[in-house]
């Protein structure tokens, strides 16, 4: 580990003048994001991280992962496709920043690389006064992982393609710049239909997940996935 991910991300947020709450340890970044008036919540050790449904998020060694919650607001009720778009934004940020490696999405919103899960998202929305608050919990294993069967980390994944690769603070800041750009772009265009480019990127990212035995032939604007033998809506995955 060349830097502490949470602390370095807090420094990035300060440079961007993005209001941020950082604590070395906390129970859940999403819980703190719901009760604090900040745009970003960070920790280096999450003791009660959650995934989708009843799943738990298992964190690696302290300081080795991005354990974060990003907060956005919307005047209109969020469309169900928002979660899909945010997962695609994380995938796109990784793919553009580290273009020499291939990343994939395991539906609905896990990010994989080299057949290992390196990131997961938990999106929660709720009404607050006259607007909606969207909390995007993002966990990304950077320098290490929890050691579970399918868990991996970003640096190890990148070293599969470039054995001497080292994650620097500069590389990390570039990723954060791209990630925030992608998030802002999502909230700048809250359409109820995916664009043609989003459809193609989603199809590519899903098909790039090696264990997918039945490739997706087409993704429609409403996020329906057409397989050879069936069609499934993204929300039903």
ZIHUJO-V16362 format. One record per residue. RES is the residue in three letters. PHI is phi in radians with two decimals (999 if undefined). Layout:
# ZIHUJO-V16362
res=RES phi=PHI
res=RES phi=PHI
This chain:
# ZIHUJO-V16362
res=UNK phi=999
res=UNK phi=-1.68
res=UNK phi=-2.79
res=UNK phi=-1.52
res=UNK phi=-1.07
res=UNK phi=-1.08
res=UNK phi=-1.13
res=UNK phi=-1.14
res=UNK phi=-1.21
res=UNK phi=-1.09
res=UNK phi=-1.08
res=UNK phi=-1.07
res=UNK phi=-1.08
res=UNK phi=-1.11
res=UNK phi=-1.10
res=UNK phi=-1.50
res=UNK phi=0.99
res=UNK phi=-1.76
res=UNK phi=-1.03
res=UNK phi=-2.54
res=UNK phi=-1.98
res=UNK phi=-2.16
res=UNK phi=-2.33
res=UNK phi=-1.03
res=UNK phi=-2.43
res=UNK phi=-2.71
res=UNK phi=-1.27
res=UNK phi=-2.60
res=UNK phi=-1.13
res=UNK phi=-1.11
res=UNK phi=-1.09
res=UNK phi=-1.23
res=UNK phi=-1.14
res=UNK phi=-1.31
res=UNK phi=-1.98
res=UNK phi=-2.14
res=UNK phi=-1.57
res=UNK phi=-2.29
res=UNK phi=-1.63
res=UNK phi=-2.58
res=UNK phi=-2.08
res=UNK phi=-2.34
res=UNK phi=-2.61
res=UNK phi=-1.83
res=UNK phi=-2.63
res=UNK phi=-1.82
res=UNK phi=-1.59
res=UNK phi=-2.45
res=UNK phi=-1.18
res=UNK phi=-2.13
res=UNK phi=-1.98
res=UNK phi=-1.19
res=UNK phi=1.07
res=UNK phi=-1.74
res=UNK phi=-1.25
res=UNK phi=-1.81
res=UNK phi=-1.76
res=UNK phi=-1.58
res=UNK phi=-1.60
res=UNK phi=-1.40
res=UNK phi=-1.03
res=UNK phi=-0.97
res=UNK phi=1.54
res=UNK phi=-1.63
res=UNK phi=-2.34
res=UNK phi=-1.48
res=UNK phi=-1.94
res=UNK phi=-2.52
res=UNK phi=-2.37
res=UNK phi=-1.87
res=UNK phi=-2.00
res=UNK phi=-2.32
res=UNK phi=-2.23
res=UNK phi=-2.53
res=UNK phi=-1.27
res=UNK phi=-1.75
res=UNK phi=-1.07
res=UNK phi=-1.07
res=UNK phi=-1.31
res=UNK phi=-0.96
res=UNK phi=-1.26
res=UNK phi=-1.02
res=UNK phi=-1.07
res=UNK phi=-1.06
res=UNK phi=-1.13
res=UNK phi=-1.20
res=UNK phi=-1.10
res=UNK phi=-1.14
res=UNK phi=-1.14
res=UNK phi=-1.15
res=UNK phi=-1.02
res=UNK phi=-1.09
res=UNK phi=-1.09
res=UNK phi=-1.14
res=UNK phi=-1.15
res=UNK phi=-1.33
res=UNK phi=-1.33
res=UNK phi=-2.09
res=UNK phi=-1.18
res=UNK phi=-1.38
res=UNK phi=-2.07
res=UNK phi=-1.87
res=UNK phi=-2.01
res=UNK phi=-2.51
res=UNK phi=-1.98
res=UNK phi=-1.72
res=UNK phi=-0.98
res=UNK phi=-1.55
res=UNK phi=-2.65
res=UNK phi=-1.73
res=UNK phi=-1.75
res=UNK phi=-2.08
res=UNK phi=-2.65
res=UNK phi=0.94
res=UNK phi=1.13
res=UNK phi=-2.16
res=UNK phi=-1.36
res=UNK phi=-1.94
res=UNK phi=-2.65
res=UNK phi=-2.54
res=UNK phi=-2.18
res=UNK phi=-2.35
res=UNK phi=-1.84
res=UNK phi=-2.21
res=UNK phi=-2.23
res=UNK phi=-2.76
res=UNK phi=-1.38
res=UNK phi=-2.43
res=UNK phi=1.02
res=UNK phi=-1.76
res=UNK phi=-2.50
res=UNK phi=-1.84
res=UNK phi=-1.94
res=UNK phi=-2.00
res=UNK phi=-1.98
res=UNK phi=-1.84
res=UNK phi=-1.48
res=UNK phi=-2.19
res=UNK phi=-1.96
res=UNK phi=-2.29
res=UNK phi=-1.27
res=UNK phi=-1.80
res=UNK phi=-1.71
res=UNK phi=-2.66
res=UNK phi=-2.46
res=UNK phi=-1.21
res=UNK phi=1.47
res=UNK phi=-1.34
res=UNK phi=-0.94
res=UNK phi=-1.83
res=UNK phi=-1.54
res=UNK phi=-2.52
res=UNK phi=-2.39
res=UNK phi=-1.08
res=UNK phi=-1.12
res=UNK phi=-1.05
res=UNK phi=-1.10
res=UNK phi=-1.18
res=UNK phi=-1.24
res=UNK phi=-1.16
res=UNK phi=-1.73
res=UNK phi=-2.40
res=UNK phi=-1.06
res=UNK phi=-1.71
res=UNK phi=-1.15
res=UNK phi=-2.25
res=UNK phi=-1.30
res=UNK phi=-1.79
res=UNK phi=-1.06
res=UNK phi=-1.12
res=UNK phi=-1.09
res=UNK phi=-1.13
res=UNK phi=-1.11
res=UNK phi=-1.07
res=UNK phi=-1.10
res=UNK phi=-1.10
res=UNK phi=-1.02
res=UNK phi=-1.18
res=UNK phi=-1.07
res=UNK phi=-1.16
res=UNK phi=-1.03
res=UNK phi=-1.14
res=UNK phi=-1.08
res=UNK phi=-1.08
res=UNK phi=-1.09
res=UNK phi=-1.06
res=UNK phi=-1.36
res=UNK phi=-1.43
res=UNK phi=-2.55
res=UNK phi=-1.57
res=UNK phi=-1.36
res=UNK phi=-1.59
res=UNK phi=-2.34
res=UNK phi=-1.23
res=UNK phi=-1.30
res=UNK phi=-1.02
res=UNK phi=-1.14
res=UNK phi=-1.10
res=UNK phi=-1.08
res=UNK phi=-1.16
res=UNK phi=-1.15
res=UNK phi=-1.16
res=UNK phi=-1.07
res=UNK phi=-1.11
res=UNK phi=-1.12
res=UNK phi=-1.25
res=UNK phi=-1.22
res=UNK phi=-1.31
res=UNK phi=-1.37
res=UNK phi=-0.90
res=UNK phi=-1.15
res=UNK phi=-1.26
res=UNK phi=-1.44
res=UNK phi=-1.93
res=UNK phi=-1.13
res=UNK phi=-1.40
res=UNK phi=-1.57
res=UNK phi=-2.74
res=UNK phi=-2.06
res=UNK phi=-1.57
res=UNK phi=-1.09
res=UNK phi=-1.62
res=UNK phi=1.27
res=UNK phi=-1.39
res=UNK phi=-1.86
res=UNK phi=-1.73
res=UNK phi=-1.72
res=UNK phi=-1.09
res=UNK phi=-1.90
res=UNK phi=-2.82
res=UNK phi=-2.21
res=UNK phi=-2.33
res=UNK phi=-1.37
res=UNK phi=-0.94
res=UNK phi=-1.19
res=UNK phi=-1.61
res=UNK phi=-1.33
